[in-house]
């Protein structure tokens, strides 16, 4: 209860700060429409860990690889699984090195030896890893990134090899931590190895995953905040309005939010729209049933649309 009261007080303080900032903008002739990423989201991961999905932030290296992840996820038919692939990369390498997907042993690697860490081209590693992961998604029967039971099966299959997927489906109907351990023990014994794969691969990957539901911790995990903070010092916004497709300067607040969402893989996953006008963003969230009007209390996982002197929000 004390934590709840504290969060409410902080949210109210943030609301007052937003209104004050808007008043200052108006006094200085600033733009009327402002889109803000809710600061309360920074504390959301810790505050809501006990009652909602929360995960750790992606590294700068994984975020830098996101365009390649998006490219190959689309090429191999799983564009909506970008956040799931980002989480895999975080667990495999944190995005570092020449084989960030640890894909050297995948059967699609035909350019380098099939030994751990052999790939010397990060882009090729991403291509091979995603091609193989697409097979895992399909073999697991995963219908969407929100199909968590099948998604977990696909993740463990990426670690063990997709032979695990057919084995788990036939014997148990799907993934469980217990059968992941059993498979590891059986394979290790059969090959005379001390261990086989990572029986806890799924909980390890889940630490970095933000796409498991409508209210998955988009802000609690720090992804959008981390991405937004990386752009501190940018002046003029050309990076964002040109990314959107404009040839000359436009008011870019909404473009910036869309750009951050794109870098986090949230546009391709369908969690956030690509929009350059606040009104378009508002309409999209309203049509999705994810909009709350002025007077509601903002919470971690919200994008605030400040329109005139009325603050409304979209629930993520």
VENHUSUL-V795463 format. One record per pair of residues at least 4 apart in sequence whose C-alpha atoms are under 8 Angstrom apart, sorted by the first residue. I is the first residue (numbers start at 1). GAP is how many residues later the second one is. If there is no record, write none. Layout:
i	gap
I	GAP
I	GAP
This chain:
i	gap
1	4
2	4
3	4
3	44
4	4
5	4
6	4
7	4
8	4
9	4
10	4
10	30
11	4
11	29
11	286
11	287
11	288
12	4
12	285
13	4
14	4
14	25
14	26
15	4
16	4
17	4
18	4
19	4
19	290
20	4
21	4
22	4
22	287
23	4
24	4
25	4
25	5
25	6
25	7
26	4
26	5
26	6
31	220
32	275
32	276
33	245
33	272
33	273
33	274
33	275
34	219
34	220
34	244
34	271
34	272
34	273
35	218
35	219
35	222
35	243
35	268
35	269
35	270
35	271
36	221
36	267
36	268
36	269
36	270
37	188
37	220
37	265
37	266
37	267
38	260
38	262
38	263
38	264
38	265
38	266
39	4
40	4
40	259
40	260
41	4
41	178
41	179
41	181
41	184
41	258
41	259
41	260
41	261
42	177
42	178
42	180
42	183
42	258
43	4
43	177
43	257
44	4
44	5
44	173
44	175
44	176
44	177
44	256
44	257
45	4
45	9
45	10
45	172
45	174
45	175
45	176
45	177
46	174
48	4
48	6
48	172
49	4
49	5
52	164
52	165
53	163
53	164
54	153
54	156
54	162
54	163
54	166
54	167
55	151
55	152
55	153
55	154
55	155
55	162
55	165
55	166
56	151
56	152
56	153
56	165
56	166
57	151
57	164
57	165
57	166
57	169
58	4
58	5
58	28
58	29
58	32
58	36
58	150
58	164
58	165
59	4
59	31
59	35
59	36
60	4
61	4
61	33
61	34
61	35
62	4
62	24
62	27
62	28
62	32
62	33
62	34
63	164
63	200
63	201
65	4
65	30
66	4
66	16
66	20
66	197
66	198
66	199
67	4
67	196
68	4
68	55
68	58
69	4
69	13
69	16
69	17
69	57
69	58
69	61
70	4
70	9
70	12
70	195
70	198
71	4
72	4
72	54
72	55
72	58
72	59
73	4
73	5
73	6
73	7
73	8
73	9
73	57
73	58
73	61
74	4
74	5
75	4
76	54
76	55
76	58
77	57
78	4
78	56
79	189
79	190
80	64
80	65
80	188
80	189
80	190
81	4
81	63
81	64
81	187
81	188
82	4
82	183
82	184
82	186
82	187
83	4
83	126
83	127
83	128
83	181
83	182
83	183
83	186
84	4
84	61
84	125
84	126
84	127
85	4
85	45
86	4
86	122
86	123
87	4
87	118
87	119
87	120
87	121
87	122
88	4
88	13
88	67
88	117
89	4
89	5
89	6
89	11
89	12
90	4
90	5
90	115
90	118
91	113
91	114
91	117
92	8
92	9
92	10
93	4
93	6
93	7
93	8
93	9
94	6
95	5
95	6
96	4
97	25
98	19
98	21
98	22
98	23
98	24
98	27
99	4
99	5
99	18
99	19
99	20
99	21
99	22
99	23
99	26
99	27
100	22
100	25
100	26
101	24
101	25
101	28
102	14
102	15
102	23
102	27
103	6
103	13
103	14
103	16
103	22
103	23
103	25
103	26
104	5
104	8
104	9
104	10
104	11
104	12
104	13
104	14
104	15
104	21
105	4
105	8
105	9
105	10
105	11
106	8
106	22
106	23
106	26
107	7
107	25
108	20
108	23
108	24
109	4
109	5
109	19
111	8
112	6
112	7
112	8
113	5
113	6
114	4
119	5
119	6
120	5
121	4
122	4
123	4
124	4
125	4
126	4
127	4
128	4
129	4
130	4
131	4
132	4
132	26
133	4
133	21
133	22
133	25
134	4
135	4
135	27
136	4
136	18
136	19
136	21
136	22
136	26
136	29
137	4
137	5
137	13
137	14
137	17
138	4
139	15
139	23
139	26
139	27
140	10
140	11
140	13
140	14
140	25
140	26
141	9
142	5
142	8
142	9
142	12
143	4
143	7
145	6
145	66
145	67
145	124
146	5
146	65
146	66
146	67
147	4
147	65
148	4
148	64
149	4
149	25
149	26
150	4
150	24
150	25
151	4
152	4
152	23
152	50
153	4
153	12
153	21
153	22
154	4
154	8
154	11
155	4
155	46
155	47
155	50
156	4
156	5
156	8
156	9
156	19
156	24
156	45
156	46
157	4
157	5
157	6
157	7
157	8
158	4
159	38
159	39
159	42
160	4
160	36
160	37
160	38
161	4
162	4
163	4
164	4
164	19
165	4
165	9
165	10
166	4
167	4
168	4
168	5
168	6
168	7
168	11
169	4
169	5
169	6
170	4
172	7
175	4
175	5
176	4
177	4
177	22
177	23
178	4
179	4
180	4
180	19
180	20
181	4
181	18
181	19
182	4
183	4
184	4
184	11
184	12
184	13
184	14
184	15
185	4
185	10
185	11
186	4
187	4
187	9
188	4
188	5
188	6
188	7
188	8
189	4
189	5
200	4
201	4
202	4
203	4
204	4
205	4
208	13
210	6
210	7
210	8
210	11
211	5
211	6
211	7
211	58
212	4
214	57
214	102
215	86
215	100
215	101
216	100
217	4
217	83
217	84
218	4
218	5
218	6
218	83
218	98
219	4
219	5
219	6
219	81
219	82
219	83
220	80
220	81
222	4
223	4
223	41
224	4
224	36
224	37
224	40
225	4
226	4
227	4
227	33
227	36
227	37
228	4
228	32
237	4
237	12
237	15
237	19
238	4
238	11
239	4
240	4
240	12
240	15
240	16
240	19
241	4
241	5
241	7
241	8
241	9
241	10
241	11
241	14
241	15
242	4
242	5
242	6
243	16
244	11
244	15
244	32
246	4
252	4
252	24
253	4
253	23
254	4
254	21
254	22
254	23
254	24
255	4
255	19
255	20
255	21
255	22
256	4
257	4
258	4
258	9
258	14
258	15
258	16
258	17
258	18
259	4
259	15
260	4
261	4
261	5
261	6
261	11
262	4
262	5
262	6
262	12
265	4
266	4
266	5
266	6
267	4
267	5
267	6
267	7
271	45
273	8
273	11
274	7
275	5
275	6
276	4
276	5
277	4
278	4
278	27
279	4
280	4
281	4
282	4
282	9
282	23
282	32
283	4
284	4
285	4
285	5
285	6
285	29
285	30
286	4
286	5
286	28
290	24
290	25
290	26
291	21
291	22
291	23
291	24
292	4
292	20
292	21
292	22
292	23
293	18
293	19
293	20
294	16
294	17
294	18
294	19
295	16
295	17
296	16
298	4
298	6
298	15
301	14
301	15
302	11
302	12
302	13
302	14
303	10
303	11
303	12
303	13
304	7
304	8
304	9
304	10
305	6
305	7
305	8
305	9
306	4
306	5
306	6
307	4
307	5
